[in-house]
Amino acid sequence: MRLANRVLAALLSLALIVVSVLLIAEVIADRASHRAAIVHWRGAYHWAQLTTWNAGSIRVICGILILAGLVLLIAELKPARVSRLAADPAEAGADAIDTAYTRRGLAAAIRSAVTAVDGVRSTAVKVRRRKVKIAAIASAQDRAAARSLHDPIADAARQRLTALKLRRPPTVAVRVSPRSR
């Protein structure tokens, strides 16, 4: 959500800058020559003078703005994705200290444990809040040898998760594929 917030903030600030420059240019042009310079706003001004707040077009515009505001509000109130996985401080003997691992750090720790398994050529690890997905590529080219690595890889990942002493250790999902020819 942070990326979306940054993009929306940049677009909103750019729009405000453009509108501000247009407003300044229009005010100067109106004061100097009593004419519109860029935007022909007199028609909109006369329409606004004749339109009441109860008009259908005003209600539709207000409805759209309220809906857009609610969408933005809900998007902001949605809880942020947990980027840290809490460690159990009681296990480490540091009850008063908030300890946690980042997703990237946890992925690196699990990747190093899995690549240490004999027969594993490479691994890709994705860490979610409740699940760790491991995609390993075996050194062997046959499927039977790749399948035989499933349990040692899962055990190595679970041992590393146990050693890290997380409060709520995620489950481990392993997918092993043979080396391509």
Secondary structure by P-SEA (a helix, b strand, c coil): caaaaaaaaaaaaaaaaaaaaaaaaaaaaaaaccccccccaaaaaaaaaacccccaaaaaaaaaaaaaaaaaaaaaacccccccccccccccccccccccccaaaaaaaaaaaaaaccccccbbbbbcccbbbbbbbbccccaaaaaaaaaaaaaaaaaaaaaacccbbbbbbbbbbcccc
